[in-house]
């Protein structure tokens, strides 16, 4: 299995010995040894995945990188966060996914109004299996714990990913910008309940539901 390691906080190094990984198209910044690059359709899920993603509006253009040596990945100086999966499933915004072990299965899942509030459609990307995933964030990401006793409320624009036995719902609430008179009304938030982890970034995307 390919070995993921960080060089600094904004460059991912992947050591391969005949292994392969799936990475964001165009994210390779350097490599040594012998590498082969192949663009994948449908987020690496083939024709069915391509049709599904077009129907759902979830966009993800990735490539397969295979070879002997080390390949370095980065994208717009974003911070990189490593996540290890052990047979579980990670839900992640496709724009925040940099690289994943090729053995991991990717797909799409319905997110309901959360996706609509972000302007990213009603679906998000899933990564499932055993292996490593590299996520990107605008600023250093924070990993927050959700427990049955302590649900978590997250701004949709700051959300990156989540994993574990977590349920999410959509609620409206007053944001700090609205409170200070800078917004135009109520904002929408994501409520996470259950037992798991939520990854958030310290910078908010521009969202449809952020100020309505």
Order of alpha helices (4+ residues) and beta strands (2+ residues): beta-beta-beta-alpha-beta-beta-beta-beta-alpha-beta-beta-beta-beta-alpha-beta
